[in-house]
Amino acid sequence: MIIVNYKTYPEGLSRNAAELSRIAEHVHEETGVSIGVCPQYVDLRETAKAVKIPVLSQHVDCYEAGAHTGSVNVEAVKDAGAIGSLLNHSEKRIRLSDIGKTVDGLKKTGLISVVCADTAAVSAAAAALNPDMVAIEPPELIGSGIAVSKAKPDVLTDTIALINKVNPSVTILCGAGITKGEDVSSAMRLGIKGILVASGIVKAKDRRTALMDLAEAARKAT
């Protein structure tokens, strides 16, 4: 699968979010590859209405409903139409204990969790909390255009080995620097099951062509 994180790029905001999400839906329909999108909070509801592909939140807090100004809880993103959320992205780190609480909250609400991690050891610790997916992303490669599958393949193989010891039911994704289909192919040959991507798609000059390149590579690798 491919998850596209819109971050706070203007190319993924408001009408741009809807346009990119429809592109992702068309690529899914043409290739059969599962594609999820992560718009900003303000665009969650409209994006979920506009497309049938999975829409995820970029983050969610572990708090229940109540006096938590500035926080966004699980019930809020579910009501907006999200089917799950990223957690612990390198740009939105949270404590391990809060990851566990939030994963549990997502499960109880019927939503999926995608926990990001920066090292193999952190990935294994996250997997022990029983999320649906763990995405390994060395932060120094995020947005670099240098794919983790090529620059640090040992990080991927180490992550896969550790997670399989701790919790083999977790689906393992990878991100950081992925821009081309060959980056996807390299990762999947190592045993990765999906891709987390952001600027390589959101800021691409031709977003449909860029996403189709990744999806075709994923389709051929499965």
Secondary structure, 3 states (H helix, E strand, C coil): CEEEECCCCHHHCCHHHHHHHHHHHHHHHHHCCCEEEECCHHHHHHHHHHCCCCEEECCCCCCCCCCCCCCCCHHHHHHCCCCEEEECCCCCCCCHHHHHHHHHHHHHCCCEEEEEECCHHHHHHHHCCCCCEEEECCHHHCCCCCCHHHHCHHHHHHHHHHHHHHCCCCEEEEECCCCCHHHHHHHHHCCCCEEEECHHHHCCCCHHHHHHHHHHHHHHHC
